[in-house]
Amino acid sequence: MKSVRVLENTLVGNDLHHLVLDTAGTDLEAGFTVPGQYVQLTVGDDRPAYMAIASAPGTGNFEFLIQSTEGTAGAICSVKPGGEVLISEPMGKGFKMQVLEKNTPLFFVTGTGISAIRSVIESRDWSGTGARLYYGTFTPADMAYQEKFADWSARGVAITPLISEPAGQEWTGATGYAQDAYAKEPVADASKTAIVLCGAKIMCEQATEMLVKAGMPTENALTNY
């Protein structure tokens, strides 16, 4: 584990922190080559926690979206800019980008799983691919990166943000769950699709089952683990 400086630590939602670490130009940056890779982060003697890198490969400093909970995640989120955290080398196989390049990409994500999906979306331009993002959270305050939606749309990704607990919320968008939103307007030919999954287990299972039944090859259901 190496010690690196925290450059930014911003609260961006309900207990959600956007962290930027000083990794540009280091061997850490060189080891991050595929969207979906992750590292271990910790502070002091706390047990390391696995965190997906939210920024795209080749963009310099590593960015993360971390929910401040008890334990290691909370300790990391308490480090102010100028402080230091411990980080491992990038690890994991990431998402199989070559599969996405040959098929219509569909992104299904809930909660903080958007961190790994953001890395994929910002790794290239998706114009003309038919790419879609279904992004579900409990409430609008749980939905990070809303300010990036315009950029993602410009990259060619059709975005469907949803919340599952609309009662009492100021929200004019879709409600419910990612997999149900897709079911209302499925692609014409599922055999030529690939899905990228990150988030709640039931969402990942139901989205995969739906697409496979419609003709998508099982191996086109992509995770980063």
C-alpha positions in Angstrom: 0.0 0.0 0.0 1.2 3.5 -0.9 0.4 6.8 0.8 -1.2 9.4 -1.5 -2.7 12.9 -0.9 -6.3 13.7 -1.0 -6.8 16.6 -3.4 -10.6 16.9 -3.1 -13.2 15.6 -0.8 -16.7 16.9 -1.6 -20.1 15.9 -0.2 -22.2 15.2 -3.3 -25.3 13.6 -1.9 -26.7 11.7 1.1 -23.4 10.6 2.8 -21.8 10.4 -0.7 -18.3 11.8 -1.0 -16.4 12.6 -4.2 -12.7 12.0 -3.6 -9.8 12.9 -5.9 -6.4 11.3 -5.1 -3.0 12.6 -6.2 -2.0 9.7 -8.5 -1.3 11.4 -11.8 2.1 10.4 -13.3 2.6 7.5 -10.9 2.9 3.8 -11.5 -0.6 3.6 -10.0 -2.0 5.5 -13.0 0.0 3.3 -15.4 -1.6 0.2 -13.8 -5.2 1.4 -14.4 -6.0 0.3 -18.0 -9.6 -1.0 -18.0 -12.8 0.6 -16.8 -14.2 -1.3 -13.8 -10.8 -1.9 -12.1 -10.7 -1.1 -8.4 -8.2 -0.6 -5.6 -8.0 -1.1 -1.8 -8.2 2.1 0.2 -7.7 2.6 3.9 -6.6 5.0 6.7 -4.1 4.0 9.3 -4.5 0.4 10.6 -8.1 0.1 9.4 -9.0 -2.9 7.3 -8.7 -2.0 3.6 -11.9 -1.6 1.6 -12.4 -2.3 -2.1 -13.3 0.8 -4.1 -14.0 1.1 -7.8 -12.2 3.8 -9.6 -14.8 6.3 -11.0 -12.6 8.2 -13.4 -11.6 6.7 -16.8 -8.2 5.2 -17.5 -5.7 7.7 -18.8 -7.3 10.7 -17.2 -4.7 11.3 -14.4 -5.7 11.5 -10.8 -8.0 8.7 -9.5 -11.5 9.7 -8.6 -13.9 7.8 -6.3 -17.5 7.9 -5.1 -17.6 6.6 -1.5 -20.6 6.3 0.8 -19.7 7.4 4.3 -20.6 4.5 6.5 -19.2 3.0 9.7 -15.7 1.6 9.5 -13.1 2.1 6.8 -15.4 4.0 4.3 -16.3 6.5 7.0 -12.7 7.0 8.0 -11.7 7.6 4.4 -14.5 10.1 3.9 -13.3 12.0 7.0 -9.9 12.8 5.5 -9.7 16.4 4.4 -7.8 17.7 1.3 -4.1 17.6 2.1 -4.4 14.5 4.2 -3.3 11.1 3.1 -4.9 7.7 2.5 -3.3 4.3 1.7 -3.9 2.8 -1.7 -3.1 -0.5 -3.4 -2.2 -1.0 -7.0 -5.2 -1.2 -9.4 -6.6 -4.7 -9.5 -9.4 -6.7 -11.2 -10.1 -7.5 -14.8 -12.5 -4.6 -15.3 -15.3 -4.8 -17.9 -14.8 -6.6 -21.2 -14.7 -3.5 -23.4 -14.3 -5.6 -26.6 -17.7 -7.1 -26.0 -19.3 -3.7 -25.7 -17.6 -2.6 -29.0 -19.4 -5.4 -30.9 -22.9 -4.9 -29.4 -25.5 -2.4 -28.3 -24.4 -1.4 -24.7 -26.9 -1.3 -21.9 -25.8 0.0 -18.5 -27.8 -1.1 -15.5 -26.8 0.4 -12.2 -28.0 1.2 -8.7 -26.6 3.5 -6.0 -22.9 3.9 -5.7 -22.4 1.3 -8.5 -22.5 4.4 -10.8 -18.8 4.9 -9.9 -17.6 1.9 -12.0 -20.2 2.7 -14.7 -19.0 6.3 -14.9 -15.5 5.0 -15.7 -16.9 3.0 -18.7 -19.1 5.8 -20.0 -16.3 8.4 -19.9 -13.7 6.1 -21.5 -15.0 6.7 -25.1 -17.6 8.2 -27.3 -20.8 6.1 -27.7 -22.5 7.9 -30.5 -24.2 5.6 -32.9 -24.0 2.6 -30.6 -27.5 2.8 -29.2 -26.1 3.0 -25.6 -28.5 3.3 -22.8 -28.1 4.0 -19.1 -30.6 2.9 -16.5 -29.6 4.4 -13.1 -31.7 3.8 -10.0 -31.5 5.2 -6.5 -33.8 5.6 -3.6 -34.2 9.4 -3.7 -32.8 12.2 -5.8 -30.3 13.0 -3.0 -28.8 9.5 -3.4 -28.2 10.1 -7.1 -24.6 11.2 -7.7 -23.2 12.7 -10.9 -26.4 14.3 -12.1 -24.2 17.2 -13.2 -22.5 14.8 -15.6 -25.7 13.7 -17.4 -25.3 16.4 -20.1 -21.8 15.2 -20.9 -22.8 11.6 -21.0 -25.7 12.4 -23.3 -23.3 14.2 -25.6 -21.2 11.1 -25.6 -24.1 9.2 -27.1 -25.7 7.6 -24.0 -29.5 7.8 -23.5 -30.0 8.2 -19.8 -33.0 7.1 -17.7 -32.6 8.1 -14.1 -35.1 6.6 -11.7 -35.9 6.8 -8.0 -37.7 4.0 -6.1 -39.0 6.1 -3.2 -40.9 9.1 -4.8 -43.2 9.9 -1.9 -42.5 13.4 -0.7 -39.8 14.0 -3.3 -39.5 16.8 -5.8 -39.0 14.6 -8.8 -40.5 14.7 -12.3 -38.5 11.8 -13.8 -39.1 8.1 -13.9 -39.8 6.0 -10.8 -39.4 2.4 -10.0 -36.6 0.1 -10.9 -34.0 0.0 -13.7 -34.9 -3.4 -15.1 -38.6 -2.5 -15.2 -37.9 0.7 -17.0 -36.0 -1.2 -19.7 -38.8 -3.7 -20.0 -41.2 -0.9 -21.1 -39.0 -0.2 -24.2 -36.7 -3.1 -25.0 -34.3 -3.1 -27.8 -35.4 -4.7 -31.1 -32.7 -7.4 -31.2 -31.4 -8.5 -27.8 -29.0 -11.0 -29.5 -26.9 -8.0 -30.4 -26.8 -6.4 -26.9 -24.4 -6.5 -24.0 -25.3 -5.4 -20.5 -23.0 -3.8 -17.9 -24.1 -4.4 -14.4 -23.2 -2.8 -11.1 -25.3 -2.5 -8.0 -28.1 -4.4 -6.2 -28.0 -8.2 -6.7 -31.6 -8.6 -7.5 -31.4 -5.9 -10.2 -28.4 -7.6 -11.8 -30.1 -11.0 -11.7 -33.4 -9.8 -13.1 -31.9 -7.6 -15.9 -29.7 -10.5 -17.0 -32.6 -13.0 -17.0 -34.7 -10.6 -19.0 -32.1 -10.1 -21.7 -31.0 -13.7 -21.9 -34.6 -14.8 -22.3 -34.9 -12.3 -25.2 -31.8 -13.7 -26.9 -28.7 -12.1 -25.5 -25.8 -14.5 -25.1 -25.2 -15.2 -21.4 -21.5 -14.2 -21.7 -22.6 -10.7 -22.7 -23.7 -9.9 -19.1 -20.6 -8.0 -17.9 -19.5 -7.4 -14.3 -16.2 -6.1 -13.0 -15.6 -9.0 -10.5 
